[in-house]
């Protein structure tokens, strides 16, 4: 909230209020690091990502006054992702290349993908980011304040082509009759279909989410696919960025570079 006081913003009506920033007239934004935001505005595809709707707009006072966007929210994992990877020095970082095998090519955000079904139709999903690496494309799901990876009924997952070939179903985590981590399962199926790797970016302080990811990854049958699954922490990524961006991440998100 200390940072929010420096920028125009709103707070939601909820038990734990969320901060929703308003873009400033001078071309800055309280939710973004200045150098990253400048590059976002100059890139048509990246700028389009800023238009993603904020699903909790109804909880903002005077909700009808203007359209709010997901990446205006202080807790947006998409905004955190773009703060890091739209910074001009990040994708060229040798440390990032060692961590992820990146090639230096700028990333793509909001990458749509399809997951083949047993029927003639496809299910549609979206990755938060795609990175070019030395091993091929890496598809990314970013998490920050989300509570979990959602759940799904068995009949929903059984629609997917090759579901029981990709996963050891008996090993998958469940809550009562529901499969846990539905988002992860669908993303892995999509990455397999696209011939790429998959990574989850999350906070090292979120042991609950990290355990959820491990439980899903261990149930992946094909060794070649399991070898292309990653868990990467924001703290690891913070080690790969410029010092001024490190200071921003520490102040805004409490994310410090790992030791």
C-alpha positions in Angstrom: 0.0 0.0 0.0 3.0 2.3 0.5 3.8 2.2 -3.2 0.1 2.6 -4.1 0.1 6.0 -2.3 2.5 7.3 -4.9 0.3 6.5 -7.9 -3.4 6.9 -8.8 -5.2 3.8 -7.9 -8.4 2.2 -6.5 -9.0 -0.5 -4.0 -11.6 -3.3 -4.2 -14.4 -4.0 -1.8 -13.2 -7.3 -0.2 -11.9 -8.7 3.1 -8.4 -8.3 1.7 -8.6 -5.3 -0.7 -6.7 -5.4 -4.0 -5.0 -2.4 -5.4 -5.9 -1.5 -9.0 -3.7 1.1 -10.7 -4.8 3.7 -13.2 -2.4 4.4 -16.1 -0.8 7.9 -15.6 -1.1 10.7 -18.1 2.7 11.0 -18.3 3.1 7.5 -19.8 4.0 5.7 -16.6 2.0 3.1 -14.6 2.1 2.2 -10.9 2.0 -1.5 -11.7 5.0 -1.5 -14.0 8.7 -0.8 -14.0 9.2 2.2 -16.2 11.7 0.7 -18.7 9.5 -2.4 -19.1 6.3 -0.3 -19.5 7.9 1.9 -22.1 8.8 -1.2 -24.2 5.3 -2.7 -23.7 3.7 0.4 -25.1 6.1 0.4 -28.1 5.3 -3.2 -29.0 1.8 -3.7 -30.5 1.5 -7.4 -29.5 2.6 -6.7 -25.9 0.5 -3.6 -25.6 -2.6 -5.6 -26.6 -2.0 -7.8 -23.5 -2.7 -4.8 -21.4 -6.3 -4.9 -22.6 -7.0 -8.2 -20.7 -10.2 -7.7 -18.7 -10.2 -7.5 -14.9 -12.7 -10.2 -13.7 -13.2 -8.5 -10.4 -14.2 -5.1 -11.8 -17.6 -5.3 -10.0 -15.8 -5.1 -6.7 -14.3 -1.7 -7.6 -16.1 1.5 -6.5 -17.9 3.2 -9.4 -17.3 0.1 -11.5 -19.4 1.6 -14.3 -17.2 4.6 -14.7 -14.5 2.9 -16.9 -13.1 -0.4 -18.0 -10.5 -2.0 -15.7 -7.8 -4.4 -16.8 -6.2 -7.5 -15.3 -2.7 -6.1 -15.6 -3.7 -3.0 -13.6 -4.1 -5.2 -10.5 -1.1 -5.1 -8.1 -1.4 -8.9 -7.6 -1.4 -9.8 -11.3 1.0 -12.5 -12.2 0.9 -11.5 -15.8 2.1 -8.0 -14.9 4.9 -9.4 -12.9 5.9 -11.6 -15.8 5.9 -8.6 -18.2 7.8 -6.5 -15.7 10.6 -9.0 -15.8 10.6 -10.2 -19.4 9.8 -6.9 -21.2 12.8 -5.2 -19.5 15.3 -4.5 -22.3 18.2 -6.4 -20.5 16.4 -9.5 -19.3 16.2 -11.7 -22.4 19.9 -10.9 -23.1 21.0 -11.9 -19.6 23.7 -14.6 -19.6 22.3 -15.7 -16.2 18.9 -16.2 -17.8 20.4 -18.2 -20.6 22.1 -20.5 -18.1 18.9 -20.9 -16.1 16.4 -21.4 -19.0 18.5 -21.9 -22.1 17.1 -18.8 -23.7 18.3 -17.6 -27.1 17.8 -13.8 -26.6 14.6 -13.6 -28.7 11.8 -11.5 -27.2 9.0 -13.6 -25.7 5.4 -13.9 -26.8 2.6 -13.3 -24.2 -0.9 -14.7 -24.1 -0.1 -17.6 -26.5 -3.2 -19.5 -27.5 -3.0 -23.3 -27.8 -5.3 -26.2 -28.4 -5.7 -29.5 -26.6 -6.9 -32.4 -28.8 -10.1 -34.2 -27.6 -11.2 -37.7 -28.3 -14.0 -36.2 -30.4 -13.3 -34.2 -33.5 -13.2 -31.0 -31.5 -10.4 -29.2 -29.6 -10.3 -27.6 -26.2 -8.7 -24.2 -26.1 -6.3 -22.9 -23.5 -3.7 -20.1 -23.2 -0.2 -19.9 -22.0 1.0 -16.8 -20.2 4.2 -16.7 -22.2 6.3 -18.6 -24.8 10.1 -18.4 -24.7 12.5 -19.6 -27.4 15.2 -21.8 -25.8 18.0 -24.0 -27.2 15.8 -27.0 -26.7 12.8 -25.5 -28.5 9.8 -23.5 -27.3 9.1 -23.2 -23.5 5.5 -22.5 -22.6 5.0 -20.8 -19.2 2.2 -20.6 -16.6 2.8 -17.8 -14.1 1.5 -17.8 -10.6 1.6 -15.2 -7.8 -1.3 -14.8 -5.5 -3.6 -17.5 -6.9 -4.8 -20.0 -4.4 -4.5 -23.2 -6.5 -4.5 -24.6 -10.0 -8.2 -25.4 -10.0 -10.0 -28.8 -10.0 -11.9 -30.9 -12.5 -14.2 -33.9 -12.7 -12.8 -37.1 -14.1 -15.2 -37.1 -17.0 -13.8 -33.7 -18.0 -10.2 -34.9 -18.2 -11.2 -38.2 -19.8 -12.2 -36.2 -22.9 -8.6 -35.4 -23.7 -6.8 -37.5 -26.3 -4.0 -39.4 -24.8 -4.7 -38.4 -21.2 -4.0 -41.8 -19.7 -0.9 -42.2 -22.0 0.7 -39.0 -20.8 -0.3 -39.3 -17.1 -0.3 -42.2 -14.6 -3.8 -41.4 -13.6 -3.5 -43.3 -10.3 -0.7 -41.0 -9.3 -2.5 -37.8 -9.9 -3.5 -35.8 -6.9 -7.2 -35.7 -6.0 -9.6 -34.0 -3.6 -12.5 -36.4 -3.0 -13.6 -37.3 -6.5 -12.0 -34.3 -8.2 -8.6 -34.1 -9.9 -6.5 -31.3 -8.5 -4.3 -29.0 -10.6 -6.5 -29.0 -13.7 -4.7 -26.0 -15.2 -1.4 -27.9 -15.0 -2.8 -31.0 -16.6 -4.3 -29.1 -19.5 -1.1 -27.1 -20.0 1.1 -30.1 -20.1 -1.2 -31.8 -22.7 -1.0 -28.6 -24.8 2.8 -28.4 -24.5 3.1 -32.0 -25.5 0.9 -31.4 -28.5 3.0 -28.4 -29.6 6.2 -30.3 -29.1 7.5 -27.9 -26.4 8.6 -27.8 -22.8 6.5 -26.4 -20.0 7.4 -24.3 -16.9 5.6 -23.0 -13.9 6.9 -19.7 -12.5 6.0 -19.2 -8.8 7.1 -17.7 -5.5 9.5 -19.8 -3.5 7.4 -18.9 -0.4 4.4 -20.7 -1.9 5.3 -24.2 -0.7 1.6 -25.3 -1.3 1.7 -24.5 -5.0 5.2 -26.0 -5.4 4.0 -29.3 -3.9 1.0 -29.3 -6.3 3.3 -28.9 -9.2 5.7 -31.7 -8.1 2.7 -34.1 -7.6 1.6 -33.5 -11.2 5.1 -33.7 -12.7 5.9 -37.0 -11.1 2.8 -38.6 -12.7 4.0 -37.8 -16.2 4.8 -41.0 -18.0 6.9 -40.1 -21.1 10.5 -39.5 -19.9 11.2 -37.1 -22.8 8.3 -34.9 -21.7 9.1 -35.1 -18.0 12.6 -33.9 -18.7 11.2 -30.8 -20.3 9.0 -29.8 -17.3 10.4 -27.0 -15.1 9.6 -25.2 -11.8 11.2 -21.8 -11.7 10.9 -19.4 -8.8 10.5 -15.6 -9.1 13.5 -15.4 -6.8 15.6 -17.4 -9.3 14.5 -15.0 -12.0 15.3 -12.0 -9.9 18.9 -13.2 -10.0 18.9 -12.7 -13.7 17.7 -9.1 -14.0 19.3 -5.7 -13.7 19.9 -4.2 -10.2 17.3 -1.5 -10.6 14.7 -4.1 -11.6 15.8 -6.2 -8.6 15.1 -3.3 -6.3 11.7 -2.8 -7.9 10.8 -6.5 -7.4 11.9 -6.4 -3.8 9.9 -3.2 -3.0 6.7 -4.1 -4.9 6.5 -7.8 -4.5 8.9 -8.7 -1.7 10.8 -10.9 -4.2 14.5 -10.9 -3.4 17.2 -12.7 -5.5 17.9 -16.2 -4.2 21.2 -16.7 -2.4 
